[in-house]
Amino acid sequence: MTESPKPSWTHAGHGPNDSVDLDSAAAAITSTPHLPAGFATIAEDADLGPAISDSLARVEEQLREAISNSDPLADATSRHLVEAGGKRIRPLLTILASHLGDPTLSEVISAAVVVELTHLATLYHDDVMDSAPYRRGAPTAHEVWGNSVAILTGDLIFARASILVSELGSRALGIQARTFERLCLGQLHETVGPREDEDRVAHYLSVIADKTGSLVAASGQLGAMFANAGDDATNVMLNYGERVGVAFQLADDVIDVTGLKVKSGKSPGTDLREGVPTLPVLLLRKAAESGDASAAEVLALVDGDLTTDESLERAVTALREHAVTAEAWAVARQWSADAIAALAPLPEGRVKAALEEFALAVVDRDV
C-alpha cells in the first residue's frame, strides 16, 4: 500500500533543500507561515530537529505495521483514521521527552506507537458516542461501516496497543491500564454530566483531565522512562503532560468559536451545533445565571435552533465577541503556564526549552 507523503517542515533562513521532514504531527499544527515557537525550537536545532524527524518517521512506519491485519475488513477499518492523518501530538511528546535520556533506545519508538494507538482507539468510540459525521476531514468509521464495526475496530486497535505495551514490561503495562481507566471514567463522567451540587466548570476540567490529559501525561512519562532519564525526569514529564493535555483541549474549545477552519475538517461552531459543553459555553452559562444580561442574550442564540448555517454563524459570532471567550483563552494559557512551571526541576538546555515552547504552541495555534 502506498503511504501518504510526509510533509516538509520548513523554517525561516533555510531553503527548500534544507527543510526538516516531519510527519503530520507537526504539519497539522505548523501550517501557518510562522511556526509555533515550540516546534521551531526543535526544527532549528541541528541535532534535535533531524533526530525528532527520524524518530517520527519510524513511529509512522511501525504504527501502520501495528494496525495491519490479514482480514480485509479489519485492515480497512483499522487504517481508516491512521491514513486520514492527525497531529501525532502524543508520540511527538514521547520522543521529545526521550531526549532527556537516551532517545536511541528502541523501546521509545514502541512506547510512542502505543500511545498513538490508544488515542486512535478512543477516537473510534468517541465518534460513535458523539454521532460525529467527520473526523480529520473524512467520514467517520461509523458513517462508513456502522456503529458496531466502528466500536469493534476501536477495541481491536486497543488490543494491538495492549500487545505492544505488554512487551515493554509490567511497569509500562500498569501505566497503560491506569491511563485507560481514566479515559473510560472521563467518557463516563462526560456522558452522565455533573451532579446537581457539582460546579459545571470544575466537572468539565476533571473530564478533560481524564479524557485528554491522562494520555498526554502517559506519553511524556513513557518517553522519559524508556530513555532511562531517571525517576525525577519521568515524574516531571507526567505532571507536565497532564497540564499540556488540558491546555490543548481547552484551546480546541476556543478555536471552535474563533471563526477558524481547522485542518481536522471541523468547521467553526461544530461543538455548538452538536451541543458539546465546551469551556466558553460553560462560562457563558455561568455568567448568564449570575445575572449578566449580555451573556443571557448570547446564550439564547447558543441554545436556539442551530440547524441553519445562518443561525450557527450568528451564535458563533456572538459567543466569539463575548468576554467569556477571552476568559476561556486565559484559562487555557494558565494551564500552559502551569505545565511550563512543572518543568522547573529539569536542567536548562535545548530539550527543556523545546518543552517549554511546546506548551505554548499547543495553545497559541490557529489550525
Backbone hydrogen bonds, N-H to C=O, Kabsch-Sander energy under -0.5 kcal/mol:
donor,donor_aa,acceptor,acceptor_aa,energy
9,W,20,V,-2.5
10,T,8,S,-0.8
14,H,11,H,-1.3
18,D,15,G,-1.9
19,S,16,P,-1.0
20,V,9,W,-2.8
21,D,19,S,-0.6
22,L,7,P,-1.7
26,A,23,D,-0.7
27,A,23,D,-1.6
28,A,24,S,-2.4
29,I,25,A,-0.6
29,I,26,A,-0.9
30,T,26,A,-2.3
35,L,33,P,-0.6
38,G,357,E,-1.1
39,F,36,P,-0.6
40,A,36,P,-2.0
41,T,37,A,-2.2
42,I,38,G,-1.2
43,A,39,F,-2.5
44,E,40,A,-2.6
45,D,41,T,-0.5
45,D,42,I,-1.0
46,A,44,E,-0.6
49,G,45,D,-2.1
51,A,47,D,-1.6
52,I,48,L,-2.7
53,S,49,G,-2.4
54,D,50,P,-2.6
55,S,51,A,-2.1
56,L,52,I,-2.6
57,A,53,S,-2.0
58,R,54,D,-1.8
59,V,55,S,-2.3
60,E,56,L,-2.5
61,E,57,A,-2.0
62,Q,58,R,-2.6
63,L,59,V,-2.7
64,R,60,E,-1.8
65,E,61,E,-1.7
66,A,62,Q,-2.3
67,I,63,L,-1.3
68,S,64,R,-0.8
68,S,65,E,-0.6
75,D,71,D,-2.6
76,A,72,P,-2.2
77,T,73,L,-2.8
78,S,74,A,-2.1
79,R,75,D,-1.9
80,H,76,A,-0.8
82,V,78,S,-0.6
83,E,79,R,-2.7
85,G,82,V,-1.2
92,L,88,R,-1.8
93,L,89,I,-2.1
94,T,90,R,-2.2
95,I,91,P,-2.4
96,L,92,L,-2.4
97,A,93,L,-2.8
98,S,94,T,-1.4
99,H,95,I,-0.7
99,H,96,L,-1.2
100,L,97,A,-1.9
101,G,98,S,-1.8
102,D,227,A,-2.9
105,L,102,D,-1.1
108,V,105,L,-1.5
109,I,105,L,-0.6
110,S,106,S,-1.7
111,A,107,E,-2.5
112,A,108,V,-2.1
113,V,109,I,-2.1
114,V,110,S,-2.2
115,V,111,A,-2.1
116,E,112,A,-1.6
117,L,113,V,-2.6
118,T,114,V,-2.4
119,H,115,V,-2.0
120,L,116,E,-2.6
121,A,117,L,-2.5
122,T,118,T,-1.8
123,L,119,H,-1.6
124,Y,120,L,-1.6
125,H,121,A,-1.4
126,D,122,T,-3.1
127,D,123,L,-2.5
128,V,124,Y,-1.2
129,M,125,H,-2.3
130,D,126,D,-2.7
131,S,127,D,-0.7
131,S,128,V,-0.6
132,A,127,D,-1.8
135,R,138,A,-2.9
137,G,264,S,-2.3
138,A,135,R,-1.7
140,T,133,P,-1.8
143,E,140,T,-0.8
144,V,140,T,-1.3
145,W,141,A,-3.3
146,G,141,A,-0.6
146,G,142,H,-0.8
150,A,146,G,-2.0
151,I,147,N,-2.7
152,L,148,S,-2.4
153,T,149,V,-2.2
154,G,150,A,-2.1
155,D,151,I,-2.2
156,L,152,L,-2.5
157,I,153,T,-2.6
158,F,154,G,-2.2
159,A,155,D,-2.2
160,R,156,L,-1.9
161,A,157,I,-2.1
162,S,158,F,-2.4
163,I,159,A,-2.2
164,L,160,R,-2.1
165,V,161,A,-2.6
166,S,162,S,-2.0
167,E,163,I,-1.0
167,E,164,L,-0.6
168,L,165,V,-1.2
169,G,166,S,-0.8
173,L,169,G,-2.0
174,G,170,S,-2.3
175,I,171,R,-2.1
176,Q,172,A,-2.6
177,A,173,L,-2.4
178,R,174,G,-2.5
179,T,175,I,-2.3
180,F,176,Q,-2.5
181,E,177,A,-2.1
182,R,178,R,-1.9
183,L,179,T,-2.4
184,C,180,F,-2.3
185,L,181,E,-2.5
186,G,182,R,-2.8
187,Q,183,L,-1.9
188,L,184,C,-2.5
189,H,185,L,-3.0
190,E,186,G,-2.0
191,T,187,Q,-2.2
192,V,188,L,-2.4
193,G,189,H,-1.7
198,E,195,R,-1.7
203,H,199,D,-2.4
204,Y,200,R,-2.3
205,L,201,V,-2.5
206,S,202,A,-1.9
207,V,203,H,-2.2
208,I,204,Y,-2.5
209,A,205,L,-1.7
210,D,206,S,-1.7
211,K,207,V,-3.3
212,T,208,I,-2.3
213,G,208,I,-2.4
214,S,209,A,-1.5
216,V,212,T,-1.7
217,A,213,G,-2.5
218,A,214,S,-2.1
219,S,215,L,-1.9
220,G,216,V,-1.9
221,Q,217,A,-2.5
222,L,218,A,-2.9
223,G,219,S,-1.8
224,A,220,G,-2.1
225,M,221,Q,-2.4
226,F,222,L,-2.6
227,A,223,G,-0.7
228,N,225,M,-1.4
229,A,224,A,-2.5
234,T,230,G,-2.1
235,N,231,D,-2.5
236,V,232,D,-2.0
237,M,233,A,-2.3
238,L,234,T,-1.7
239,N,235,N,-2.2
240,Y,236,V,-2.9
241,G,237,M,-2.7
242,E,238,L,-1.7
243,R,239,N,-1.5
244,V,240,Y,-2.5
245,G,241,G,-2.6
246,V,242,E,-1.9
247,A,243,R,-2.4
248,F,244,V,-2.6
249,Q,245,G,-2.0
250,L,246,V,-2.5
251,A,247,A,-2.2
252,D,248,F,-1.8
253,D,249,Q,-1.9
254,V,250,L,-1.7
255,I,251,A,-2.6
256,D,252,D,-1.5
257,V,254,V,-1.8
258,T,255,I,-0.9
260,L,255,I,-0.8
262,V,260,L,-0.6
262,V,266,K,-1.3
263,K,367,V,-1.0
265,G,262,V,-1.9
267,S,265,G,-0.7
269,G,256,D,-2.5
270,T,267,S,-1.7
273,R,269,G,-2.8
274,E,270,T,-2.0
275,G,271,D,-0.5
275,G,272,L,-1.2
276,V,271,D,-2.5
278,T,276,V,-1.5
282,L,278,T,-2.4
283,L,279,L,-2.8
284,L,280,P,-2.0
285,R,281,V,-2.8
286,K,282,L,-2.1
287,A,283,L,-2.3
288,A,284,L,-2.6
289,E,285,R,-2.2
290,S,286,K,-1.0
291,G,288,A,-1.5
292,D,287,A,-2.3
293,A,291,G,-0.8
296,A,292,D,-2.0
297,E,293,A,-1.9
298,V,294,S,-1.9
299,L,295,A,-2.7
300,A,296,A,-1.8
301,L,297,E,-1.1
302,V,298,V,-2.4
303,D,299,L,-2.9
304,G,301,L,-0.7
306,L,304,G,-0.6
312,L,308,T,-2.1
313,E,309,D,-2.4
314,R,310,E,-2.0
315,A,311,S,-2.0
316,V,312,L,-2.7
317,T,313,E,-2.6
318,A,314,R,-2.4
319,L,315,A,-2.4
320,R,316,V,-2.8
321,E,317,T,-1.9
322,H,318,A,-0.8
322,H,319,L,-0.6
325,T,322,H,-1.5
326,A,322,H,-0.7
327,E,323,A,-2.0
328,A,324,V,-2.2
329,W,325,T,-2.2
330,A,326,A,-2.1
331,V,327,E,-1.9
332,A,328,A,-2.3
333,R,329,W,-2.6
334,Q,330,A,-1.8
335,W,331,V,-1.9
336,S,332,A,-1.8
337,A,333,R,-2.4
338,D,334,Q,-2.5
339,A,335,W,-1.8
340,I,336,S,-2.0
341,A,337,A,-2.3
342,A,338,D,-1.6
343,L,339,A,-0.6
343,L,340,I,-1.3
344,A,341,A,-1.6
346,L,343,L,-2.1
353,A,349,G,-2.3
354,A,350,R,-2.2
355,L,351,V,-2.3
356,E,352,K,-2.5
357,E,353,A,-2.2
358,F,354,A,-2.0
359,A,355,L,-1.8
360,L,356,E,-1.1
361,A,357,E,-2.4
362,V,358,F,-1.9
363,V,360,L,-1.0
364,D,360,L,-2.8
365,R,363,V,-1.9
